[in-house]
Amino acid sequence: MAHPFEQMIAALCVVVGGLLERFARLKFAFMEAGCGWVPYWMERLDEHFEFFQPTVPWLTKPPSEYMKWGQMFYAFEMDEKMLPCVAEFVGAERLVFATDYNHSDYNFPHRVEEVMERKDLSDALKTKIMGKNAAKLYNL
């Protein structure tokens, strides 16, 4: 239950700490928490950025722009109903597949099939989230 909150704090530290500005080639992947928290957190950080921007002069754009940029990736859970909405809001290029192997709730060996059979995801989105994005993340 705590993973999404921990990811929110980590994303805050990465973005507001200026790591993405200072280390333009460094990439971050947020795993084990799903991706539904990301749009909410982007909006929340942007809202506060409007008021507190003078306290973080090293940030040259709103936090959501960093979170959509090519340095941050977010793993999704197979059964997240909001996955298509998150892909649209955050950017389909930011989402990656993580198997969650070998946790007790992992449906081995059918996880890939579960995602590929989803009717609410386009083929183009499936191509990105099931491999293409991971290749970018890991420079493959």
VMD Tcl script that builds the backbone (N, CA, C; Angstrom):
set m [mol new atoms 420]
animate dup $m
set s [atomselect $m all]
$s set {name element resname resid chain x y z} {
  {N N MET 1 A 0.805 -1.205 0.000}
  {CA C MET 1 A 0.000 0.000 0.000}
  {C C MET 1 A 0.845 1.265 0.000}
  {N N ALA 2 A 2.033 1.189 0.539}
  {CA C ALA 2 A 2.841 2.396 0.685}
  {C C ALA 2 A 3.605 2.771 -0.581}
  {N N HIS 3 A 3.762 1.841 -1.509}
  {CA C HIS 3 A 4.603 2.107 -2.679}
  {C C HIS 3 A 4.237 3.380 -3.450}
  {N N PRO 4 A 2.970 3.638 -3.763}
  {CA C PRO 4 A 2.677 4.870 -4.508}
  {C C PRO 4 A 3.115 6.136 -3.770}
  {N N PHE 5 A 2.930 6.151 -2.466}
  {CA C PHE 5 A 3.319 7.341 -1.701}
  {C C PHE 5 A 4.837 7.505 -1.707}
  {N N GLU 6 A 5.544 6.400 -1.587}
  {CA C GLU 6 A 7.004 6.455 -1.632}
  {C C GLU 6 A 7.493 6.916 -3.002}
  {N N GLN 7 A 6.813 6.474 -4.058}
  {CA C GLN 7 A 7.182 6.893 -5.409}
  {C C GLN 7 A 6.939 8.389 -5.594}
  {N N MET 8 A 5.849 8.877 -5.007}
  {CA C MET 8 A 5.541 10.308 -5.103}
  {C C MET 8 A 6.654 11.131 -4.459}
  {N N ILE 9 A 7.111 10.699 -3.303}
  {CA C ILE 9 A 8.193 11.414 -2.619}
  {C C ILE 9 A 9.474 11.340 -3.440}
  {N N ALA 10 A 9.766 10.160 -3.994}
  {CA C ALA 10 A 10.977 10.003 -4.804}
  {C C ALA 10 A 10.916 10.893 -6.047}
  {N N ALA 11 A 9.767 10.918 -6.733}
  {CA C ALA 11 A 9.618 11.759 -7.923}
  {C C ALA 11 A 9.780 13.232 -7.557}
  {N N LEU 12 A 9.216 13.632 -6.446}
  {CA C LEU 12 A 9.369 15.000 -5.961}
  {C C LEU 12 A 10.846 15.332 -5.782}
  {N N CYS 13 A 11.578 14.457 -5.121}
  {CA C CYS 13 A 12.997 14.697 -4.864}
  {C C CYS 13 A 13.801 14.768 -6.156}
  {N N VAL 14 A 13.501 13.888 -7.102}
  {CA C VAL 14 A 14.210 13.874 -8.382}
  {C C VAL 14 A 13.953 15.170 -9.145}
  {N N VAL 15 A 12.686 15.552 -9.264}
  {CA C VAL 15 A 12.330 16.725 -10.063}
  {C C VAL 15 A 12.732 18.010 -9.360}
  {N N VAL 16 A 12.237 18.222 -8.167}
  {CA C VAL 16 A 12.474 19.484 -7.465}
  {C C VAL 16 A 13.930 19.616 -7.029}
  {N N GLY 17 A 14.576 18.482 -6.818}
  {CA C GLY 17 A 15.994 18.524 -6.470}
  {C C GLY 17 A 16.885 18.932 -7.627}
  {N N GLY 18 A 16.308 19.009 -8.825}
  {CA C GLY 18 A 17.073 19.462 -9.986}
  {C C GLY 18 A 17.948 18.399 -10.625}
  {N N LEU 19 A 17.744 17.142 -10.265}
  {CA C LEU 19 A 18.587 16.077 -10.819}
  {C C LEU 19 A 18.468 15.964 -12.329}
  {N N LEU 20 A 17.267 16.172 -12.848}
  {CA C LEU 20 A 17.065 16.047 -14.285}
  {C C LEU 20 A 17.745 17.181 -15.048}
  {N N GLU 21 A 17.816 18.330 -14.418}
  {CA C GLU 21 A 18.515 19.467 -15.027}
  {C C GLU 21 A 20.028 19.245 -15.012}
  {N N ARG 22 A 20.531 18.759 -13.888}
  {CA C ARG 22 A 21.986 18.598 -13.727}
  {C C ARG 22 A 22.544 17.400 -14.474}
  {N N PHE 23 A 21.747 16.352 -14.591}
  {CA C PHE 23 A 22.216 15.109 -15.212}
  {C C PHE 23 A 21.285 14.739 -16.359}
  {N N ALA 24 A 21.473 15.376 -17.489}
  {CA C ALA 24 A 20.543 15.277 -18.620}
  {C C ALA 24 A 20.454 13.879 -19.228}
  {N N ARG 25 A 21.424 13.015 -18.997}
  {CA C ARG 25 A 21.377 11.663 -19.554}
  {C C ARG 25 A 20.910 10.624 -18.540}
  {N N LEU 26 A 20.769 11.019 -17.288}
  {CA C LEU 26 A 20.347 10.097 -16.239}
  {C C LEU 26 A 18.850 9.805 -16.368}
  {N N LYS 27 A 18.478 8.524 -16.227}
  {CA C LYS 27 A 17.076 8.122 -16.333}
  {C C LYS 27 A 16.622 7.517 -15.017}
  {N N PHE 28 A 15.332 7.662 -14.751}
  {CA C PHE 28 A 14.731 7.124 -13.539}
  {C C PHE 28 A 13.529 6.285 -13.915}
  {N N ALA 29 A 13.388 5.135 -13.276}
  {CA C ALA 29 A 12.222 4.276 -13.484}
  {C C ALA 29 A 11.541 4.082 -12.138}
  {N N PHE 30 A 10.258 4.321 -12.106}
  {CA C PHE 30 A 9.470 4.189 -10.886}
  {C C PHE 30 A 8.655 2.906 -10.993}
  {N N MET 31 A 9.000 1.939 -10.171}
  {CA C MET 31 A 8.419 0.601 -10.253}
  {C C MET 31 A 7.642 0.266 -8.978}
  {N N GLU 32 A 6.886 -0.804 -9.060}
  {CA C GLU 32 A 6.208 -1.390 -7.900}
  {C C GLU 32 A 5.064 -0.547 -7.344}
  {N N ALA 33 A 4.560 0.420 -8.095}
  {CA C ALA 33 A 3.512 1.276 -7.552}
  {C C ALA 33 A 2.389 1.548 -8.544}
  {N N GLY 34 A 2.422 0.919 -9.697}
  {CA C GLY 34 A 1.454 1.254 -10.720}
  {C C GLY 34 A 1.755 2.631 -11.272}
  {N N CYS 35 A 0.856 3.115 -12.126}
  {CA C CYS 35 A 1.092 4.426 -12.739}
  {C C CYS 35 A -0.062 5.404 -12.502}
  {N N GLY 36 A -1.105 4.976 -11.827}
  {CA C GLY 36 A -2.261 5.837 -11.617}
  {C C GLY 36 A -1.985 7.077 -10.791}
  {N N TRP 37 A -0.971 7.038 -9.971}
  {CA C TRP 37 A -0.618 8.177 -9.133}
  {C C TRP 37 A 0.042 9.306 -9.922}
  {N N VAL 38 A 0.611 8.998 -11.075}
  {CA C VAL 38 A 1.443 9.957 -11.797}
  {C C VAL 38 A 0.672 11.200 -12.258}
  {N N PRO 39 A -0.480 11.089 -12.930}
  {CA C PRO 39 A -1.182 12.315 -13.346}
  {C C PRO 39 A -1.573 13.211 -12.170}
  {N N TYR 40 A -2.084 12.589 -11.109}
  {CA C TYR 40 A -2.437 13.384 -9.927}
  {C C TYR 40 A -1.218 14.148 -9.419}
  {N N TRP 41 A -0.089 13.463 -9.304}
  {CA C TRP 41 A 1.097 14.068 -8.732}
  {C C TRP 41 A 1.657 15.170 -9.630}
  {N N MET 42 A 1.553 14.983 -10.931}
  {CA C MET 42 A 1.995 16.020 -11.862}
  {C C MET 42 A 1.185 17.296 -11.663}
  {N N GLU 43 A -0.116 17.148 -11.570}
  {CA C GLU 43 A -0.974 18.323 -11.359}
  {C C GLU 43 A -0.697 18.981 -10.019}
  {N N ARG 44 A -0.528 18.174 -9.007}
  {CA C ARG 44 A -0.284 18.701 -7.664}
  {C C ARG 44 A 1.035 19.469 -7.610}
  {N N LEU 45 A 2.084 18.905 -8.179}
  {CA C LEU 45 A 3.371 19.590 -8.182}
  {C C LEU 45 A 3.317 20.885 -8.980}
  {N N ASP 46 A 2.634 20.854 -10.111}
  {CA C ASP 46 A 2.500 22.076 -10.907}
  {C C ASP 46 A 1.758 23.165 -10.147}
  {N N GLU 47 A 0.717 22.763 -9.436}
  {CA C GLU 47 A -0.060 23.730 -8.649}
  {C C GLU 47 A 0.829 24.427 -7.623}
  {N N HIS 48 A 1.649 23.678 -6.942}
  {CA C HIS 48 A 2.541 24.276 -5.944}
  {C C HIS 48 A 3.686 25.039 -6.593}
  {N N PHE 49 A 4.124 24.585 -7.747}
  {CA C PHE 49 A 5.208 25.261 -8.460}
  {C C PHE 49 A 4.832 26.694 -8.783}
  {N N GLU 50 A 3.562 26.921 -9.114}
  {CA C GLU 50 A 3.101 28.276 -9.424}
  {C C GLU 50 A 3.400 29.247 -8.286}
  {N N PHE 51 A 3.260 28.779 -7.054}
  {CA C PHE 51 A 3.449 29.643 -5.890}
  {C C PHE 51 A 4.872 29.628 -5.355}
  {N N PHE 52 A 5.539 28.477 -5.481}
  {CA C PHE 52 A 6.847 28.318 -4.848}
  {C C PHE 52 A 8.017 28.330 -5.822}
  {N N GLN 53 A 7.775 28.692 -7.073}
  {CA C GLN 53 A 8.841 28.697 -8.067}
  {C C GLN 53 A 10.064 29.499 -7.627}
  {N N PRO 54 A 9.897 30.626 -6.951}
  {CA C PRO 54 A 11.098 31.356 -6.510}
  {C C PRO 54 A 12.004 30.553 -5.574}
  {N N THR 55 A 11.474 29.535 -4.924}
  {CA C THR 55 A 12.299 28.734 -4.013}
  {C C THR 55 A 13.078 27.643 -4.747}
  {N N VAL 56 A 12.770 27.431 -6.024}
  {CA C VAL 56 A 13.473 26.424 -6.833}
  {C C VAL 56 A 13.879 27.051 -8.176}
  {N N PRO 57 A 14.730 28.065 -8.138}
  {CA C PRO 57 A 15.072 28.795 -9.362}
  {C C PRO 57 A 15.780 27.941 -10.416}
  {N N TRP 58 A 16.312 26.801 -10.038}
  {CA C TRP 58 A 16.995 25.925 -10.988}
  {C C TRP 58 A 16.030 25.182 -11.907}
  {N N LEU 59 A 14.756 25.167 -11.548}
  {CA C LEU 59 A 13.776 24.523 -12.423}
  {C C LEU 59 A 13.366 25.509 -13.508}
  {N N THR 60 A 13.524 25.099 -14.747}
  {CA C THR 60 A 13.237 25.990 -15.870}
  {C C THR 60 A 11.855 25.760 -16.468}
  {N N LYS 61 A 11.130 24.789 -15.943}
  {CA C LYS 61 A 9.784 24.485 -16.425}
  {C C LYS 61 A 8.993 23.826 -15.301}
  {N N PRO 62 A 7.686 23.735 -15.443}
  {CA C PRO 62 A 6.863 23.111 -14.395}
  {C C PRO 62 A 7.247 21.644 -14.189}
  {N N PRO 63 A 7.058 21.123 -12.984}
  {CA C PRO 63 A 7.402 19.733 -12.689}
  {C C PRO 63 A 6.789 18.712 -13.656}
  {N N SER 64 A 5.566 18.931 -14.103}
  {CA C SER 64 A 4.929 17.963 -15.007}
  {C C SER 64 A 5.703 17.819 -16.310}
  {N N GLU 65 A 6.329 18.889 -16.755}
  {CA C GLU 65 A 7.104 18.812 -17.990}
  {C C GLU 65 A 8.330 17.915 -17.819}
  {N N TYR 66 A 8.935 17.962 -16.652}
  {CA C TYR 66 A 10.050 17.054 -16.372}
  {C C TYR 66 A 9.550 15.608 -16.318}
  {N N MET 67 A 8.394 15.423 -15.707}
  {CA C MET 67 A 7.861 14.070 -15.539}
  {C C MET 67 A 7.414 13.463 -16.872}
  {N N LYS 68 A 7.137 14.302 -17.849}
  {CA C LYS 68 A 6.780 13.829 -19.186}
  {C C LYS 68 A 8.000 13.695 -20.092}
  {N N TRP 69 A 9.119 14.231 -19.659}
  {CA C TRP 69 A 10.316 14.261 -20.470}
  {C C TRP 69 A 10.934 12.871 -20.532}
  {N N GLY 70 A 11.911 12.673 -21.349}
  {CA C GLY 70 A 12.483 11.362 -21.616}
  {C C GLY 70 A 13.326 10.732 -20.545}
  {N N GLN 71 A 13.432 11.341 -19.388}
  {CA C GLN 71 A 14.270 10.786 -18.334}
  {C C GLN 71 A 13.489 9.992 -17.291}
  {N N MET 72 A 12.180 10.089 -17.286}
  {CA C MET 72 A 11.383 9.420 -16.258}
  {C C MET 72 A 10.434 8.409 -16.899}
  {N N PHE 73 A 10.393 7.208 -16.315}
  {CA C PHE 73 A 9.553 6.119 -16.787}
  {C C PHE 73 A 8.762 5.568 -15.603}
  {N N TYR 74 A 7.582 5.032 -15.897}
  {CA C TYR 74 A 6.695 4.538 -14.850}
  {C C TYR 74 A 6.169 3.159 -15.245}
  {N N ALA 75 A 6.337 2.202 -14.345}
  {CA C ALA 75 A 5.814 0.856 -14.605}
  {C C ALA 75 A 4.329 0.838 -14.271}
  {N N PHE 76 A 3.583 0.048 -15.025}
  {CA C PHE 76 A 2.150 -0.073 -14.787}
  {C C PHE 76 A 1.816 -1.465 -14.277}
  {N N GLU 77 A 0.690 -1.561 -13.608}
  {CA C GLU 77 A 0.175 -2.861 -13.172}
  {C C GLU 77 A -0.757 -3.369 -14.264}
  {N N MET 78 A -0.770 -4.661 -14.493}
  {CA C MET 78 A -1.513 -5.242 -15.608}
  {C C MET 78 A -2.995 -4.889 -15.623}
  {N N ASP 79 A -3.588 -4.788 -14.457}
  {CA C ASP 79 A -5.036 -4.599 -14.384}
  {C C ASP 79 A -5.450 -3.157 -14.086}
  {N N GLU 80 A -4.571 -2.204 -14.270}
  {CA C GLU 80 A -4.935 -0.806 -14.029}
  {C C GLU 80 A -5.923 -0.338 -15.096}
  {N N LYS 81 A -7.128 -0.053 -14.669}
  {CA C LYS 81 A -8.169 0.396 -15.600}
  {C C LYS 81 A -7.862 1.764 -16.191}
  {N N MET 82 A -7.117 2.568 -15.474}
  {CA C MET 82 A -6.804 3.927 -15.927}
  {C C MET 82 A -5.586 3.986 -16.852}
  {N N LEU 83 A -5.010 2.847 -17.188}
  {CA C LEU 83 A -3.800 2.826 -18.010}
  {C C LEU 83 A -3.930 3.626 -19.304}
  {N N PRO 84 A -5.008 3.495 -20.080}
  {CA C PRO 84 A -5.114 4.312 -21.298}
  {C C PRO 84 A -5.135 5.815 -21.002}
  {N N CYS 85 A -5.792 6.199 -19.923}
  {CA C CYS 85 A -5.854 7.620 -19.549}
  {C C CYS 85 A -4.489 8.131 -19.104}
  {N N VAL 86 A -3.788 7.324 -18.347}
  {CA C VAL 86 A -2.449 7.718 -17.901}
  {C C VAL 86 A -1.528 7.857 -19.107}
  {N N ALA 87 A -1.615 6.915 -20.041}
  {CA C ALA 87 A -0.777 6.980 -21.240}
  {C C ALA 87 A -1.041 8.270 -22.015}
  {N N GLU 88 A -2.291 8.667 -22.086}
  {CA C GLU 88 A -2.635 9.894 -22.800}
  {C C GLU 88 A -2.141 11.126 -22.051}
  {N N PHE 89 A -2.300 11.142 -20.740}
  {CA C PHE 89 A -1.949 12.302 -19.931}
  {C C PHE 89 A -0.432 12.446 -19.777}
  {N N VAL 90 A 0.228 11.361 -19.443}
  {CA C VAL 90 A 1.662 11.387 -19.147}
  {C C VAL 90 A 2.489 11.254 -20.415}
  {N N GLY 91 A 1.966 10.481 -21.366}
  {CA C GLY 91 A 2.689 10.176 -22.593}
  {C C GLY 91 A 2.947 8.690 -22.673}
  {N N ALA 92 A 2.529 8.100 -23.752}
  {CA C ALA 92 A 2.678 6.654 -23.924}
  {C C ALA 92 A 4.138 6.217 -23.853}
  {N N GLU 93 A 5.050 7.112 -24.166}
  {CA C GLU 93 A 6.477 6.798 -24.160}
  {C C GLU 93 A 7.059 6.679 -22.761}
  {N N ARG 94 A 6.297 7.053 -21.755}
  {CA C ARG 94 A 6.796 7.049 -20.382}
  {C C ARG 94 A 6.465 5.762 -19.627}
  {N N LEU 95 A 5.663 4.879 -20.195}
  {CA C LEU 95 A 5.195 3.697 -19.471}
  {C C LEU 95 A 5.940 2.443 -19.896}
  {N N VAL 96 A 6.262 1.612 -18.904}
  {CA C VAL 96 A 6.976 0.363 -19.174}
  {C C VAL 96 A 6.295 -0.807 -18.474}
  {N N PHE 97 A 6.462 -1.958 -19.074}
  {CA C PHE 97 A 5.928 -3.211 -18.557}
  {C C PHE 97 A 6.885 -3.770 -17.515}
  {N N ALA 98 A 6.333 -4.199 -16.402}
  {CA C ALA 98 A 7.107 -4.896 -15.382}
  {C C ALA 98 A 6.301 -6.123 -14.977}
  {N N THR 99 A 6.923 -7.256 -14.973}
  {CA C THR 99 A 6.187 -8.503 -14.772}
  {C C THR 99 A 5.701 -8.707 -13.352}
  {N N ASP 100 A 6.409 -8.173 -12.378}
  {CA C ASP 100 A 6.109 -8.400 -10.964}
  {C C ASP 100 A 6.431 -9.838 -10.555}
  {N N TYR 101 A 7.222 -10.521 -11.364}
  {CA C TYR 101 A 7.627 -11.896 -11.065}
  {C C TYR 101 A 8.513 -11.896 -9.842}
  {N N ASN 102 A 8.443 -12.664 -9.000}
  {CA C ASN 102 A 7.608 -13.769 -8.667}
  {C C ASN 102 A 6.804 -13.500 -7.403}
  {N N HIS 103 A 6.118 -12.423 -7.390}
  {CA C HIS 103 A 5.259 -12.088 -6.259}
  {C C HIS 103 A 4.060 -13.038 -6.206}
  {N N SER 104 A 3.433 -13.106 -5.062}
  {CA C SER 104 A 2.326 -14.047 -4.872}
  {C C SER 104 A 1.132 -13.758 -5.779}
  {N N ASP 105 A 0.974 -12.509 -6.198}
  {CA C ASP 105 A -0.162 -12.177 -7.065}
  {C C ASP 105 A 0.207 -12.182 -8.543}
  {N N TYR 106 A 1.362 -12.695 -8.869}
  {CA C TYR 106 A 1.824 -12.761 -10.255}
  {C C TYR 106 A 1.214 -13.974 -10.942}
  {N N ASN 107 A 0.653 -13.771 -12.109}
  {CA C ASN 107 A -0.014 -14.838 -12.858}
  {C C ASN 107 A 0.948 -15.444 -13.879}
  {N N PHE 108 A 1.980 -16.088 -13.402}
  {CA C PHE 108 A 2.966 -16.706 -14.286}
  {C C PHE 108 A 2.347 -17.887 -15.006}
  {N N PRO 109 A 2.552 -18.055 -16.275}
  {CA C PRO 109 A 3.355 -17.266 -17.207}
  {C C PRO 109 A 2.501 -16.400 -18.122}
  {N N HIS 110 A 1.361 -15.937 -17.679}
  {CA C HIS 110 A 0.374 -15.318 -18.571}
  {C C HIS 110 A 0.291 -13.793 -18.511}
  {N N ARG 111 A 1.201 -13.131 -17.862}
  {CA C ARG 111 A 1.110 -11.682 -17.723}
  {C C ARG 111 A 1.178 -10.951 -19.062}
  {N N VAL 112 A 2.075 -11.334 -19.918}
  {CA C VAL 112 A 2.189 -10.675 -21.220}
  {C C VAL 112 A 0.901 -10.853 -22.002}
  {N N GLU 113 A 0.373 -12.052 -22.006}
  {CA C GLU 113 A -0.885 -12.322 -22.712}
  {C C GLU 113 A -2.008 -11.436 -22.183}
  {N N GLU 114 A -2.064 -11.254 -20.877}
  {CA C GLU 114 A -3.115 -10.435 -20.277}
  {C C GLU 114 A -3.087 -9.009 -20.827}
  {N N VAL 115 A -1.908 -8.458 -20.943}
  {CA C VAL 115 A -1.807 -7.096 -21.463}
  {C C VAL 115 A -2.128 -7.080 -22.954}
  {N N MET 116 A -1.577 -8.013 -23.686}
  {CA C MET 116 A -1.763 -8.027 -25.138}
  {C C MET 116 A -3.221 -8.278 -25.527}
  {N N GLU 117 A -4.001 -8.896 -24.654}
  {CA C GLU 117 A -5.408 -9.177 -24.940}
  {C C GLU 117 A -6.344 -8.056 -24.507}
  {N N ARG 118 A -5.826 -7.045 -23.867}
  {CA C ARG 118 A -6.678 -5.939 -23.434}
  {C C ARG 118 A -7.257 -5.222 -24.633}
  {N N LYS 119 A -8.556 -4.991 -24.605}
  {CA C LYS 119 A -9.250 -4.330 -25.717}
  {C C LYS 119 A -9.204 -2.804 -25.608}
  {N N ASP 120 A -8.873 -2.294 -24.429}
  {CA C ASP 120 A -8.852 -0.843 -24.229}
  {C C ASP 120 A -7.503 -0.208 -24.567}
  {N N LEU 121 A -6.553 -1.007 -25.040}
  {CA C LEU 121 A -5.237 -0.508 -25.414}
  {C C LEU 121 A -5.035 -0.698 -26.913}
  {N N SER 122 A -4.605 0.336 -27.588}
  {CA C SER 122 A -4.348 0.229 -29.021}
  {C C SER 122 A -3.105 -0.617 -29.271}
  {N N ASP 123 A -2.976 -1.118 -30.469}
  {CA C ASP 123 A -1.791 -1.892 -30.827}
  {C C ASP 123 A -0.535 -1.037 -30.736}
  {N N ALA 124 A -0.650 0.226 -31.129}
  {CA C ALA 124 A 0.497 1.136 -31.048}
  {C C ALA 124 A 0.942 1.333 -29.604}
  {N N LEU 125 A -0.025 1.482 -28.697}
  {CA C LEU 125 A 0.305 1.640 -27.284}
  {C C LEU 125 A 0.934 0.362 -26.744}
  {N N LYS 126 A 0.388 -0.774 -27.085}
  {CA C LYS 126 A 0.950 -2.053 -26.629}
  {C C LYS 126 A 2.396 -2.209 -27.082}
  {N N THR 127 A 2.680 -1.818 -28.316}
  {CA C THR 127 A 4.053 -1.913 -28.835}
  {C C THR 127 A 5.001 -1.092 -27.977}
  {N N LYS 128 A 4.574 0.102 -27.595}
  {CA C LYS 128 A 5.424 0.968 -26.778}
  {C C LYS 128 A 5.598 0.420 -25.371}
  {N N ILE 129 A 4.501 0.113 -24.706}
  {CA C ILE 129 A 4.578 -0.240 -23.285}
  {C C ILE 129 A 5.103 -1.656 -23.042}
  {N N MET 130 A 5.060 -2.489 -24.059}
  {CA C MET 130 A 5.503 -3.865 -23.878}
  {C C MET 130 A 6.928 -4.113 -24.386}
  {N N GLY 131 A 7.644 -3.061 -24.752}
  {CA C GLY 131 A 9.019 -3.293 -25.156}
  {C C GLY 131 A 9.768 -2.079 -25.663}
  {N N LYS 132 A 9.156 -1.331 -26.540}
  {CA C LYS 132 A 9.844 -0.196 -27.163}
  {C C LYS 132 A 10.327 0.817 -26.123}
  {N N ASN 133 A 9.480 1.118 -25.154}
  {CA C ASN 133 A 9.854 2.093 -24.121}
  {C C ASN 133 A 10.979 1.569 -23.228}
  {N N ALA 134 A 10.925 0.281 -22.906}
  {CA C ALA 134 A 11.988 -0.323 -22.086}
  {C C ALA 134 A 13.312 -0.265 -22.822}
  {N N ALA 135 A 13.277 -0.454 -24.126}
  {CA C ALA 135 A 14.508 -0.370 -24.915}
  {C C ALA 135 A 15.104 1.034 -24.804}
  {N N LYS 136 A 14.249 2.061 -24.798}
  {CA C LYS 136 A 14.742 3.437 -24.614}
  {C C LYS 136 A 15.293 3.631 -23.209}
  {N N LEU 137 A 14.559 3.124 -22.238}
  {CA C LEU 137 A 14.997 3.262 -20.842}
  {C C LEU 137 A 16.377 2.663 -20.637}
  {N N TYR 138 A 16.604 1.486 -21.183}
  {CA C TYR 138 A 17.859 0.765 -20.963}
  {C C TYR 138 A 18.877 0.950 -22.106}
  {N N ASN 139 A 18.593 1.887 -23.011}
  {CA C ASN 139 A 19.508 2.174 -24.123}
  {C C ASN 139 A 19.846 0.930 -24.929}
  {N N LEU 140 A 18.829 0.160 -25.256}
  {CA C LEU 140 A 19.041 -1.068 -26.039}
  {C C LEU 140 A 18.824 -0.798 -27.524}
}
mol reanalyze $m
mol bondsrecalc $m
mol representation Tube
mol addrep $m
